[in-house]
Amino acid sequence: MTAYFIRRILLIFPTFLGITLLVFAITRMVPGGPVERMMLEAQQMRTREGGPSAGSGNERQSQPLSADQIQMLKAYYGFDKPVWISYGQWLWKVLHGNLGTSTRYYEPVWDMICSRIPISLYFGFISMVMVYGICIPLGISKAVRHHSMYDNISSAAVFTGYAIPGWVAGVLLLLLLSSHWGIFPLGGLVSDDFEDFTLIHKAADILWHTALPLTAYVLGSFSVLTLLVKNALMDNLASDYVRTAIAKGLSFKKAVFRHALRNSLIPVATTFGDNLSIILSGSFLIEKVFNINGMGLLGYESVIDRDYPVVMGILVISSLLFMMGNILSDICVALMDPRVRFGYRQ
């Protein structure tokens, strides 16, 4: 098993190269990069100042930047070199801990990401604890009460939550509980006068702002895990080893929690490591709805603004966490199922 995990760790670097090289090449091919954005902004500024517009003269007169200036901008951002050379220079900086500088805000990418990580960790960690804390007990109770009134009602609620995307639920919650009834704030993470509050008041204010976005996060996530736990537990309860244990005098409760439950959590363990990247990446739609400055919103804005250094910086962190999460999932499976021996050959 040790050799298997060593191979998986060694595969992180070539996989990382493939992911980042592909996205880096795409950012160089799609139109509307930072140079084009600056040209458009300069042209709009010139139009507002009373200069010739794009349709009032020929293309040369409407172009606010000269060919030399455009070439200097391309050289500054590295667009004057072939893709593989630019990628090599970017990768060398990344290996030295430099993710570059934002072409939109002219700030270090690492500083921008670090300022958003605590917010994403806050929502991601709490939502993960709530999802697992709700789904596993709910799945167990649904499995042991299959086809009961409780199972039917909870299944209807689960499927309703699954059918409604998290950001749609967020919009509905904002319309009803914030705009119409005024119970919760319309967005943000803290109030405007947050600095003047006492410590207890600050904690209450954060929880007050957290309630609706956290509900939107959890609502669209717990249904799949609940049904996964229920179906896996029902399969194990119908297995021969559980029926044999009950026939020998073991109580149904002990058969569930001592034998069937551990095997039923193996499918859950296979997806546990993926939460590493989900915790940080967040949901850009939910963060956009509630105006939360997390990693999801930063990634969304960087794509819209063609801020490629920020896009690549977020990709570096998310891809590494995703690959480490896959290894963590394998470790969780090995811990849950002692029969698993990765890489074992007879």
C-alpha positions, -999 to 999 in steps of 0.1 A, spaced: 0 0 0 29 23 7 42 19 -28 7 27 -42 6 60 -24 41 69 -34 32 64 -70 1 85 -65 21 113 -50 47 111 -78 19 114 -104 8 148 -89 35 167 -108 28 154 -144 -9 157 -138 -4 193 -126 16 200 -157 -11 187 -180 -39 207 -163 -21 240 -161 -6 237 -196 -40 231 -211 -56 260 -193 -26 283 -199 -28 275 -237 -66 283 -237 -60 316 -220 -36 325 -248 -60 316 -276 -93 331 -265 -99 367 -275 -104 396 -251 -72 394 -230 -58 422 -208 -43 440 -238 -76 441 -257 -93 452 -224 -69 481 -220 -74 491 -257 -112 491 -252 -110 511 -220 -87 537 -236 -110 539 -266 -141 544 -243 -122 571 -223 -113 589 -255 -149 588 -267 -161 603 -234 -136 631 -237 -150 640 -271 -125 622 -294 -135 602 -325 -155 571 -319 -151 537 -335 -176 545 -362 -168 581 -369 -135 575 -388 -112 549 -401 -97 522 -379 -64 540 -375 -79 572 -362 -102 554 -337 -73 534 -323 -61 552 -291 -29 531 -289 -1 530 -314 14 498 -327 45 503 -306 24 507 -274 4 476 -282 36 456 -287 50 469 -254 19 458 -236 21 424 -252 57 421 -242 49 432 -206 22 405 -202 42 379 -221 19 376 -251 47 382 -276 63 348 -269 52 313 -279 29 295 -255 55 270 -243 81 297 -235 55 318 -217 43 287 -198 78 278 -188 84 313 -174 51 312 -155 59 277 -141 93 288 -130 77 316 -110 51 293 -95 78 269 -84 94 298 -66 61 308 -49 52 337 -72 17 334 -87 21 367 -106 3 400 -105 -33 407 -114 -38 424 -147 -70 440 -134 -61 453 -99 -23 452 -102 -20 434 -69 -1 401 -62 -23 372 -69 -12 354 -38 -23 383 -16 -57 384 -33 -62 347 -28 -51 348 8 -76 376 16 -104 354 3 -93 320 17 -106 326 53 -141 334 40 -142 303 18 -128 281 46 -154 295 70 -184 286 48 -168 255 34 -159 239 67 -192 247 84 -213 235 54 -192 203 53 -198 196 90 -235 203 87 -239 182 55 -222 151 70 -238 158 104 -272 157 88 -268 133 60 -253 103 78 -279 102 106 -307 110 81 -296 82 58 -294 57 86 -329 66 99 -344 64 64 -328 30 58 -341 14 90 -375 29 84 -378 22 47 -413 27 32 -426 43 64 -444 77 66 -412 93 79 -392 79 49 -417 91 24 -420 126 38 -382 130 42 -376 117 7 -400 143 -7 -381 170 12 -347 156 0 -358 155 -37 -372 190 -35 -340 203 -21 -321 184 -48 -343 198 -76 -337 234 -65 -301 247 -72 -284 264 -43 -282 298 -59 -319 297 -68 -327 288 -32 -305 318 -22 -325 341 -44 -358 329 -29 -345 332 6 -334 368 -1 -367 377 -16 -388 363 13 -367 366 44 -346 397 36 -365 418 11 -401 411 20 -399 403 58 -366 420 66 -355 392 90 -320 387 75 -296 412 57 -296 414 20 -259 404 16 -224 407 28 -207 390 57 -208 418 84 -227 450 90 -214 484 81 -207 493 118 -192 459 126 -160 475 141 -180 493 168 -196 461 181 -186 441 212 -171 407 208 -204 389 214 -223 413 192 -197 406 164 -202 369 166 -240 373 165 -237 396 135 -216 371 116 -240 343 124 -269 366 113 -252 372 79 -242 336 76 -276 320 80 -290 324 45 -259 317 24 -251 287 46 -287 274 41 -282 278 3 -248 259 5 -263 230 24 -296 227 7 -282 215 -26 -255 193 -12 -271 170 14 -296 151 -8 -270 130 -28 -251 120 3 -283 111 22 -295 88 -5 -260 73 -8 -259 64 29 -295 50 28 -290 28 -3 -256 15 9 -270 7 43 -301 -11 29 -278 -32 7 -257 -43 36 -288 -49 58 -300 -74 31 -266 -91 30 -261 -127 43 -237 -117 71 -262 -93 87 -290 -118 85 -267 -145 99 -257 -122 128 -294 -115 136 -303 -151 134 -276 -159 159 -293 -136 184 -276 -102 177 -301 -74 181 -310 -54 151 -295 -22 165 -262 -38 171 -263 -54 136 -267 -20 121 -241 -1 140 -215 -28 146 -216 -45 112 -236 -29 84 -228 8 91 -191 6 86 -194 -11 52 -221 14 43 -197 43 49 -172 31 23 -190 49 -6 -190 81 15 -153 77 21 -146 76 -16 -158 112 -20 -146 126 13 -113 139 0 -129 158 -28 -142 183 -2 -107 197 1 -110 216 -31 -148 222 -26 -141 239 7 -118 265 -9 -134 269 -43 -169 275 -29 -199 284 -52 -194 315 -73 -232 317 -79 -241 317 -42 -213 341 -34 -225 364 -62 -261 363 -50 -251 371 -14 -222 394 -23 -196 373 -4 -160 380 -13 -148 344 -13 -128 323 -37 -158 315 -58 -166 351 -65 -129 359 -71 -127 331 -97 -158 343 -114 -147 379 -116 -113 369 -128 -128 349 -157 -152 377 -167 -124 403 -165 -99 380 -184 -76 384 -154 -55 354 -164 -29 355 -136 -57 352 -110 -73 324 -130 -41 305 -131 -34 311 -95 -67 297 -84 -62 268 -108 -28 260 -91 -44 258 -57 -76 240 -66 -59 214 -88 -33 206 -61 -60 203 -35 -81 181 -58 -53 157 -64 -44 156 -27 -81 150 -20 -82 120 -42 -53 105 -23 -70 113 10 -102 95 -3 -81 64 -10 -67 66 26 -102 69 40 -113 39 20 -84 18 32 -92 28 68 -129 20 64 -123 -13 46 -94 -34 59 -98 -57 28 -85 -29 6 -48 -33 -3 -39 -9 -31 -14 -23 -55 -14 -58 -39 -6 -87 -63 -7 -124 -55 
